[in-house]
Amino acid sequence: MKLSINMAMTLDGKVVRPDGRWYGLTSSEDKTQMDVYRSQSDAILVGKNSILNDNPIVKIRAVPNALNPRPVILVRKGTLPPDKHVFEESDHIPLIICTKTNLKEIKTSLENKAEIFALDSDDIDPKKVTGILKRKGYKNVLLEGGPKLNFSFLEADLVDRIYLTIVPFIIGKTGLAGIADRNSELPDFDKNGWTLKDHFAKGNEIFLVYEKG
């Protein structure tokens, strides 16, 4: 199974606005390219905060006749409102992976909206998540989570590819996250490099494709 991260980043390395959300900073070119990446995937992996903050539409609109990937939502604590786009507008019943701690809460609110799989733990283990997706037969998974979720999969050495869009804005505020964010650094970050496999420009944005190794 191949796992790819897809993120957009400002010229000064930020992936969120000062209010912690991401909206209005990408162009139609980036949205089209995002659909291209989605069309090459059979599952989209997102976190609870992405659903709450951005309420993404997961249907592919810019690639004709493309098969829509299945949404897979990681929920470590609490649950999600059933009126989010991912439950109302997806071609597939979303798969929710949660913990034993919040299983009952998620079943109460979302049992008729999603397939629910609970890990036998109080946290979301990225390796267990990828194991579930492999057993379900998914071969290309696109991670569209936030910086903390990206960090957890990078730390576990599970990411094969990074799609990165550079958008033409400078925010400048200290403390805003980059594409991977936690209080510690990734182990051996300066020994485990990434290889640039592709790069191209559309409008004022640059699209980069890096692969591990």
KOLZAKOL-417003 format. One record per residue (C-alpha): residue in one letter; x, y, z. Coordinates in pm, 1 decimal, decimal comma. Example, Ala and Ser with C-alpha at 12.3 -4.5 7.8 and 13.67 -1.06 7.14 Angstrom:
BEGIN
ATOM  rest        c1        c2        c3
ATOM     a    1230,0    -450,0     780,0
ATOM     s    1367,0    -106,0     714,0
end
This chain:
BEGIN
ATOM  rest        c1        c2        c3
ATOM     m       0,0       0,0       0,0
ATOM     k     122,3     350,3     -86,5
ATOM     l      43,5     639,8     147,8
ATOM     s      70,6     996,7      17,2
ATOM     i      33,9    1329,4     197,6
ATOM     n    -131,3    1619,1      15,1
ATOM     m     -83,4    1968,7     160,8
ATOM     a     -71,6    2331,0      51,7
ATOM     m     177,4    2570,5     210,0
ATOM     t     236,7    2946,0     196,5
ATOM     l     566,9    3098,1      87,5
ATOM     d     668,4    3125,7     454,1
ATOM     g     585,1    2763,0     530,4
ATOM     k     243,3    2794,8     698,3
ATOM     v     -40,2    2548,7     638,9
ATOM     v    -306,8    2730,0     842,7
ATOM     r    -435,9    3084,7     861,8
ATOM     p    -394,0    3282,8    1185,9
ATOM     d    -732,1    3149,1    1303,6
ATOM     g    -608,2    2789,9    1262,2
ATOM     r    -816,7    2711,8     953,0
ATOM     w    -735,1    2684,5     582,7
ATOM     y    -976,7    2857,1     346,9
ATOM     g    -950,2    3098,0      56,8
ATOM     l    -574,9    3053,1       7,8
ATOM     t    -575,4    2807,2    -282,9
ATOM     s    -685,9    2865,5    -639,8
ATOM     s    -897,5    2668,0    -883,3
ATOM     e    -572,8    2521,3   -1019,8
ATOM     d    -489,9    2370,7    -681,5
ATOM     k    -843,7    2234,6    -637,0
ATOM     t    -820,0    2074,4    -982,0
ATOM     q    -481,8    1918,9    -901,9
ATOM     m    -617,1    1791,9    -570,3
ATOM     d    -888,6    1608,8    -764,0
ATOM     v    -620,7    1455,4    -986,9
ATOM     y    -443,6    1317,6    -677,8
ATOM     r    -775,0    1194,2    -538,6
ATOM     s    -860,3    1021,4    -866,3
ATOM     q    -540,7     817,4    -828,8
ATOM     s    -639,8     703,5    -477,2
ATOM     d    -893,3     453,1    -348,8
ATOM     a    -917,7     599,5       2,8
ATOM     i    -882,1     945,0     159,7
ATOM     l    -757,9     957,3     518,3
ATOM     v    -866,8    1257,0     726,3
ATOM     g    -873,6    1352,4    1092,2
ATOM     k   -1161,1    1471,4    1306,5
ATOM     n   -1032,9    1830,9    1318,0
ATOM     s   -1022,5    1855,4     938,4
ATOM     i   -1388,9    1756,1     922,9
ATOM     l   -1485,4    1998,7    1200,1
ATOM     n   -1277,1    2294,7    1079,2
ATOM     d   -1291,9    2266,5     701,2
ATOM     n   -1594,6    2040,1     635,1
ATOM     p   -1435,5    1914,6     308,7
ATOM     i   -1629,2    1785,8      10,2
ATOM     v   -1463,8    1457,9     -85,0
ATOM     k   -1628,7    1406,0    -423,3
ATOM     i   -1407,7    1446,5    -730,0
ATOM     r   -1542,1    1719,8    -955,8
ATOM     a   -1257,2    1815,3   -1190,6
ATOM     v   -1170,6    1470,2   -1333,4
ATOM     p   -1446,9    1327,5   -1555,4
ATOM     n   -1560,6     970,1   -1483,2
ATOM     a   -1316,2     932,1   -1193,3
ATOM     l   -1398,8     688,3    -916,9
ATOM     n   -1435,4     866,4    -584,7
ATOM     p   -1209,4     736,8    -305,8
ATOM     r   -1361,8     619,4      21,0
ATOM     p   -1335,4     860,1     315,3
ATOM     v   -1158,8     714,7     620,1
ATOM     i   -1192,9     932,5     930,4
ATOM     l    -971,5     901,3    1238,3
ATOM     v   -1147,9    1006,2    1560,0
ATOM     r    -943,2     975,1    1879,6
ATOM     k   -1185,7    1153,2    2112,3
ATOM     g   -1553,1    1244,6    2098,7
ATOM     t   -1756,0    1214,8    1781,7
ATOM     l   -1865,6    1415,7    1476,0
ATOM     p   -2190,3    1588,9    1377,2
ATOM     p   -2383,8    1374,2    1126,2
ATOM     d   -2457,1    1671,8     898,6
ATOM     k   -2099,1    1714,8     769,8
ATOM     h   -2039,1    1688,9     392,5
ATOM     v   -1844,7    1365,2     426,6
ATOM     f   -2160,1    1187,3     549,2
ATOM     e   -2405,6    1357,6     315,5
ATOM     e   -2224,2    1379,6     -18,4
ATOM     s   -1982,5    1086,7     -39,3
ATOM     d   -2031,5     803,4    -288,2
ATOM     h   -1915,8     559,3     -20,3
ATOM     i   -2016,6     499,9     337,6
ATOM     p   -1726,4     653,4     531,5
ATOM     l   -1509,6     430,8     749,8
ATOM     i   -1452,2     570,8    1097,9
ATOM     i   -1156,5     437,6    1296,1
ATOM     c   -1187,2     528,0    1663,1
ATOM     t   -1067,5     404,4    2002,9
ATOM     k   -1234,2     181,7    2258,7
ATOM     t   -1289,1     496,8    2467,0
ATOM     n   -1521,9     678,3    2226,4
ATOM     l   -1677,3     381,9    2043,9
ATOM     k   -2007,8     407,1    2228,7
ATOM     e   -2036,5     782,3    2163,6
ATOM     i   -1966,5     740,6    1791,9
ATOM     k   -2214,4     454,3    1760,0
ATOM     t   -2483,7     667,6    1922,0
ATOM     s   -2445,4     953,2    1674,1
ATOM     l   -2312,9     791,8    1355,8
ATOM     e   -2407,6     423,4    1345,7
ATOM     n   -2634,9     477,4    1044,6
ATOM     k   -2388,0     710,0     872,0
ATOM     a   -2061,5     513,0     870,1
ATOM     e   -1885,2     182,7     912,8
ATOM     i   -1718,7     198,3    1254,0
ATOM     f   -1400,2      17,6    1356,4
ATOM     a   -1264,1      58,4    1709,0
ATOM     l    -899,6      -0,7    1795,9
ATOM     d    -831,4    -186,3    2119,9
ATOM     s    -651,8     113,4    2267,6
ATOM     d    -704,4     469,8    2391,2
ATOM     d    -513,8     625,7    2102,8
ATOM     i    -491,9     606,3    1724,2
ATOM     d    -187,3     404,7    1620,8
ATOM     p     -87,4     489,2    1259,8
ATOM     k      55,6     140,7    1205,2
ATOM     k    -270,8     -19,7    1311,8
ATOM     v    -459,8     216,9    1081,3
ATOM     t    -250,4     123,7     778,8
ATOM     g    -286,0    -242,4     873,3
ATOM     i    -665,9    -208,5     862,5
ATOM     l    -652,7     -33,8     525,0
ATOM     k    -421,8    -299,1     380,9
ATOM     r    -654,8    -576,8     495,4
ATOM     k    -944,2    -397,3     329,2
ATOM     g    -749,2    -400,8       3,1
ATOM     y    -671,3     -31,8     -40,2
ATOM     k    -357,8      23,7    -247,3
ATOM     n    -327,0     403,7    -275,2
ATOM     v    -428,4     612,4      24,4
ATOM     l    -421,7     992,2      26,4
ATOM     l    -368,9    1155,2     366,1
ATOM     e    -547,9    1490,7     381,0
ATOM     g    -515,2    1543,9     753,0
ATOM     g    -365,2    1824,1     953,5
ATOM     p      -4,5    1880,0    1063,6
ATOM     k     -28,6    1666,1    1379,6
ATOM     l    -177,5    1373,8    1188,9
ATOM     n      90,6    1409,4     921,4
ATOM     f     359,9    1403,3    1191,6
ATOM     s     228,0    1080,8    1342,6
ATOM     f     240,4     896,6    1009,1
ATOM     l     580,5    1043,0     920,5
ATOM     e     717,3     949,9    1262,9
ATOM     a     600,4     590,6    1206,5
ATOM     d     778,4     590,5     866,1
ATOM     l     456,3     514,9     679,5
ATOM     v     454,8     796,2     421,3
ATOM     d     577,6     714,2      70,0
ATOM     r     500,9    1037,3    -114,3
ATOM     i     433,7    1405,7     -45,1
ATOM     y     231,0    1628,5    -277,1
ATOM     l     305,0    1989,4    -183,0
ATOM     t     147,8    2300,9    -333,4
ATOM     i     322,9    2635,4    -275,0
ATOM     v      65,8    2916,6    -265,1
ATOM     p     160,4    3285,1    -315,7
ATOM     f      93,7    3426,9      31,7
ATOM     i     308,0    3526,1     328,5
ATOM     i     137,4    3521,1     670,1
ATOM     g     432,8    3592,3     897,8
ATOM     k     273,8    3504,4    1232,4
ATOM     t     493,0    3305,2    1471,3
ATOM     g     373,0    2965,0    1588,7
ATOM     l     158,5    2859,4    1294,1
ATOM     a     207,2    2498,4    1186,7
ATOM     g     399,5    2364,2     889,0
ATOM     i     307,1    2042,6     707,4
ATOM     a     413,9    1834,2    1010,8
ATOM     d     382,5    1974,3    1359,7
ATOM     r     464,4    1857,2    1711,4
ATOM     n     687,1    1971,0    1997,6
ATOM     s     958,5    1721,0    1900,4
ATOM     e    1153,4    1667,9    1581,3
ATOM     l    1128,2    1366,3    1352,9
ATOM     p    1406,5    1114,0    1426,2
ATOM     d    1704,2    1135,8    1189,6
ATOM     f    1525,8    1404,3     986,0
ATOM     d    1855,1    1511,7     827,9
ATOM     k    1948,0    1155,5     726,1
ATOM     n    1613,4    1052,6     579,7
ATOM     g    1586,9    1276,2     275,9
ATOM     w    1312,6    1303,9      15,4
ATOM     t    1366,2    1286,3    -361,5
ATOM     l    1201,4    1540,1    -589,7
ATOM     k    1014,0    1337,6    -852,5
ATOM     d     812,0    1606,2   -1027,9
ATOM     h     752,1    1980,3   -1027,0
ATOM     f     536,6    2209,8   -1234,0
ATOM     a     366,4    2548,6   -1217,0
ATOM     k       7,4    2647,7   -1278,2
ATOM     g     -83,9    3013,0   -1247,3
ATOM     n      91,4    3150,4    -938,5
ATOM     e     131,1    2814,0    -764,6
ATOM     i     407,4    2555,3    -774,9
ATOM     f     330,9    2184,3    -740,4
ATOM     l     599,4    1955,4    -598,1
ATOM     v     604,1    1576,7    -572,6
ATOM     y     854,4    1417,0    -334,0
ATOM     e     907,4    1046,8    -267,9
ATOM     k    1085,7     880,6      19,9
ATOM     g    1452,6     799,0     -22,6
end
